[in-house]
Amino acid sequence: MPTITPSDISPIQLQSYLNFIVAPRPICLASTIDTAGNVNLSPFSYFNIFSVNPPICIFSPSRRVRDNTTKHTLENIREVPECVINIINYDMVQQTSLSSVEYAQGVNEFIKSGLTPVPSQLVKPPRVAESYVQLECVVKEVIALGEDAGAGNLVLAEIKRIHISDTVLNPDGTIDQTKMDHVARLGGDWYCRVTAESLFKIAKPNIKIGIGVDALPYAIRNSRVLTGNNLGQLGNLEFMPTDEAVEAFALTPEIKEVLDATIGDSQTRELQLHLKAKQLLDANKVEEALMVLLIE
């Protein structure tokens, strides 16, 4: 396993490593404006939400690694401390990429990319019509992390107004995650797309106190079949099932069939029960899976 000390390699090499390692990253398509009224539009994948009260997004227009110059977005924000953070979707990813081209100062990336500007309600920079969600923000602070090539500049942007397209809303007004069609940045030229097929749910552990993996019997923790993810599912249960519940579950037809077929062969029985439990875990039937694993 290679071990890398950042100071031993060039900033360009380090940037490449980190962009492949820390991924996927959400993309902020930031629109800004200078005091002369020139609009700029540029994407940033060093971006996320960091606070809800107050609602704060942070993105970083880093100094260019190539020549240590600063980006027009940063220069605009220092003149007019406002921006719109437009969340991109798959249908606009190519135009978003085009807006990242280093056009000369004063060139409007809305025009170059073909994206549609929409007047904002509270801030001067326009919104991007193609974006399903647009966040009008006031910049509270810009924190320079250094003066050398590749140094970040953290833009702390307070969200003042949120615009959400009806396209992605459920009837009750909440957002349907499957309709957001998010795109995220990876390393190099790579991106990824969040589709309905790639989505999955995990029960939030902060809603309840899970028993923990350490509470599981040794044979379960060291199973030849179960994965670390499977153990995490089991450890997230609030309670161990009672002996009575396990005994009753052992009498169900599909489990009784496994038990009857492995009478006198404890190793095969354990293997088959663990395989059955994994099937249940993959179907998110966690309580049933644990009962199967506790059958003796």
C-alpha positions in Angstrom: 0.0 0.0 0.0 1.6 3.3 -1.1 1.9 6.0 1.5 2.0 9.6 0.3 3.1 12.7 2.1 1.4 15.7 0.4 4.5 17.9 0.6 6.5 15.3 -1.3 4.5 15.6 -4.5 3.4 18.5 -6.7 0.1 20.3 -6.2 -1.2 19.0 -9.5 -0.4 15.4 -8.5 -2.0 16.0 -5.1 -5.1 17.5 -6.7 -5.5 14.4 -8.9 -5.2 12.0 -6.0 -7.7 13.9 -3.8 -10.3 14.4 -6.6 -10.3 10.7 -7.2 -10.4 9.9 -3.4 -12.9 12.3 -2.1 -15.9 11.5 -4.4 -18.6 11.8 -5.4 -18.8 15.5 -4.8 -22.0 17.6 -5.4 -21.7 20.3 -7.9 -22.5 24.0 -7.3 -23.2 26.0 -10.4 -22.6 29.5 -9.0 -23.8 32.6 -10.8 -22.2 35.9 -9.7 -22.0 39.5 -10.9 -19.5 42.3 -10.7 -20.2 46.0 -10.0 -20.2 46.7 -13.8 -23.1 44.2 -14.2 -21.0 41.4 -15.9 -22.5 38.0 -15.0 -20.3 34.9 -14.5 -21.4 31.3 -14.3 -19.1 28.6 -13.1 -19.3 25.1 -11.5 -17.5 24.0 -8.3 -17.3 20.5 -6.9 -15.7 21.7 -3.6 -19.2 22.4 -2.3 -21.7 21.3 0.3 -24.2 22.5 2.9 -22.7 23.1 6.4 -25.5 24.6 8.5 -29.2 24.7 8.6 -29.8 27.4 11.2 -28.6 29.7 9.7 -28.7 27.9 6.3 -25.1 28.1 5.1 -23.6 26.6 1.9 -19.9 26.6 1.4 -18.0 26.4 -1.9 -14.4 27.0 -2.8 -13.1 28.8 -5.9 -9.5 27.6 -5.4 -6.5 29.3 -6.9 -5.6 27.7 -10.2 -3.0 25.0 -9.6 -1.5 25.8 -13.0 -0.6 29.4 -12.5 -2.0 30.5 -9.1 -4.5 32.9 -10.7 -7.9 33.5 -9.1 -11.3 32.8 -10.7 -13.8 35.4 -11.8 -16.3 34.0 -9.4 -14.1 34.9 -6.5 -13.4 38.3 -7.9 -17.1 39.0 -8.4 -18.0 37.9 -4.9 -15.5 40.3 -3.4 -17.1 43.1 -5.4 -20.8 42.0 -5.0 -21.1 39.6 -2.1 -24.1 37.7 -3.5 -24.5 34.5 -5.5 -27.0 31.9 -6.7 -26.2 28.3 -6.2 -27.9 26.3 -8.9 -28.0 22.5 -8.3 -27.3 20.7 -11.6 -29.1 17.6 -13.0 -28.2 15.2 -15.7 -30.0 17.1 -18.5 -27.7 20.1 -18.0 -24.4 18.5 -17.2 -22.7 19.1 -20.6 -23.7 22.8 -20.5 -22.4 23.0 -16.9 -19.1 21.6 -18.0 -19.0 24.1 -20.9 -19.5 27.0 -18.4 -16.2 25.9 -16.7 -14.2 27.0 -19.7 -11.8 29.9 -18.7 -13.4 32.6 -20.8 -12.1 36.1 -20.6 -13.3 38.5 -17.9 -16.7 40.0 -19.0 -17.7 37.0 -21.1 -21.2 35.8 -20.1 -21.1 32.0 -19.6 -24.9 31.9 -19.8 -24.6 32.8 -23.4 -21.6 30.5 -24.1 -23.2 27.5 -22.4 -26.8 28.2 -23.7 -28.2 28.0 -20.2 -31.1 30.3 -19.5 -30.9 33.2 -17.0 -33.8 34.0 -14.8 -34.0 37.1 -12.6 -33.5 36.5 -8.9 -35.9 37.9 -6.3 -33.5 39.0 -3.6 -30.0 39.1 -5.1 -28.4 40.6 -8.2 -27.0 37.5 -10.0 -29.5 35.6 -12.1 -30.7 32.0 -11.6 -30.3 29.1 -14.0 -33.8 28.1 -15.4 -32.7 24.6 -16.2 -31.7 23.9 -12.6 -34.4 22.1 -10.5 -33.3 23.9 -7.4 -31.8 27.4 -7.1 -30.5 29.0 -3.9 -30.3 32.7 -3.7 -27.5 33.5 -1.3 -25.8 36.4 0.5 -22.1 35.9 1.0 -21.3 36.3 4.7 -17.5 35.7 4.6 -14.7 34.6 2.3 -11.9 32.7 4.1 -8.6 32.4 2.2 -6.9 29.1 3.0 -3.5 30.2 1.5 -1.8 32.3 -1.1 -0.1 29.5 -3.1 -1.4 27.6 -6.2 -4.3 25.3 -5.3 -5.2 27.1 -2.1 -8.9 27.2 -1.5 -11.1 30.2 -0.7 -14.1 29.2 1.4 -17.2 31.2 0.4 -19.7 31.1 3.2 -23.1 31.7 1.5 -26.3 32.2 3.5 -29.3 30.9 1.7 -32.0 33.6 1.6 -34.5 32.1 -0.8 -35.0 28.6 -2.3 -36.7 27.9 -5.6 -37.8 24.3 -6.4 -39.2 23.1 -9.7 -42.6 21.4 -9.5 -40.9 18.7 -11.6 -39.2 17.1 -8.6 -42.0 17.6 -6.0 -44.3 15.0 -4.4 -48.0 15.9 -4.1 -47.3 16.9 -0.4 -44.6 19.4 -1.4 -41.6 17.3 -0.4 -38.8 16.5 -2.8 -38.9 13.2 -4.6 -35.3 12.0 -4.5 -35.8 9.8 -7.5 -36.6 12.8 -9.7 -33.7 15.0 -8.8 -31.4 13.2 -11.3 -28.4 14.5 -9.5 -24.9 14.4 -11.1 -21.7 14.4 -9.0 -18.1 15.0 -9.8 -15.4 12.3 -9.5 -11.7 12.4 -10.4 -10.3 13.4 -13.8 -13.1 13.5 -16.5 -15.3 11.2 -14.5 -18.8 12.0 -13.3 -21.6 9.9 -11.8 -25.4 10.0 -12.1 -27.8 9.3 -9.3 -30.6 7.2 -10.8 -33.6 5.5 -9.2 -31.8 2.2 -9.7 -28.7 3.4 -7.9 -30.6 4.7 -4.8 -31.0 2.8 -1.6 -32.1 3.5 2.0 -30.4 3.0 5.3 -32.4 3.4 8.6 -31.1 6.4 10.4 -29.2 5.2 13.6 -29.8 8.4 15.4 -33.6 7.7 15.6 -33.0 4.7 17.9 -30.1 3.1 19.8 -28.9 0.0 18.0 -27.6 -3.0 19.9 -24.2 -2.7 18.1 -22.2 -5.4 16.3 -20.5 -6.2 19.5 -23.8 -7.5 20.9 -24.0 -10.2 18.3 -22.8 -13.7 19.1 -19.3 -14.7 17.9 -20.5 -17.0 15.2 -22.5 -14.2 13.6 -19.7 -11.6 13.9 -17.3 -14.0 12.2 -19.7 -15.4 9.6 -18.2 -16.7 6.3 -21.3 -15.4 4.5 -22.3 -12.1 6.1 -20.6 -8.9 5.0 -19.6 -5.9 7.1 -22.7 -4.1 5.8 -24.9 -7.1 6.9 -23.4 -6.9 10.4 -24.1 -3.1 10.4 -27.8 -3.9 9.6 -28.0 -6.3 12.4 -26.3 -4.0 14.9 -28.8 -1.3 14.1 -31.6 -3.2 15.6 -32.9 -1.9 18.9 -33.4 -5.3 20.6 -32.3 -8.9 20.4 -35.3 -11.1 19.6 -36.6 -13.3 22.5 -36.0 -17.0 22.7 -39.7 -17.6 22.2 -39.7 -15.5 19.0 -36.7 -17.4 17.6 -38.3 -20.8 18.4 -41.5 -19.7 16.7 -39.7 -18.5 13.6 -37.8 -21.8 13.4 -41.2 -23.5 12.8 -42.1 -21.5 9.7 -42.1 -23.8 6.6 -39.1 -22.3 4.8 -36.9 -22.4 7.9 -38.1 -25.8 9.0 -37.2 -27.1 5.5 -33.5 -26.0 6.0 -33.4 -27.5 9.5 -34.9 -30.9 8.4 -32.4 -31.1 5.5 -29.4 -30.6 7.7 -30.2 -32.8 10.7 -26.9 -34.2 12.1 -24.7 -31.8 10.0 -24.1 -28.7 12.1 -21.6 -27.1 9.7 -23.9 -27.3 6.7 -26.9 -26.2 8.9 -25.0 -23.1 10.0 -23.9 -22.3 6.4 -27.4 -22.7 5.0 -28.9 -20.6 7.8 -26.4 -17.8 7.2 -27.1 -17.9 3.5 -30.8 -17.6 4.3 -30.2 -14.8 6.6 -28.2 -12.9 4.0 -31.1 -13.3 1.6 -33.4 -11.7 4.2 -30.9 -8.9 4.9 -30.6 -8.1 1.2 -34.4 -7.8 1.2 -34.1 -5.5 4.3 -35.9 -8.0 6.5 -33.4 -7.5 9.3 -35.4 -8.8 12.3 -36.2 -12.1 10.5 -32.6 -12.4 9.5 -31.3 -12.2 13.1 -33.9 -14.7 14.2 -32.6 -17.1 11.6 -29.0 -16.6 12.7 -29.9 -17.3 16.4 -31.5 -20.7 15.6 -29.4 -23.4 17.1 
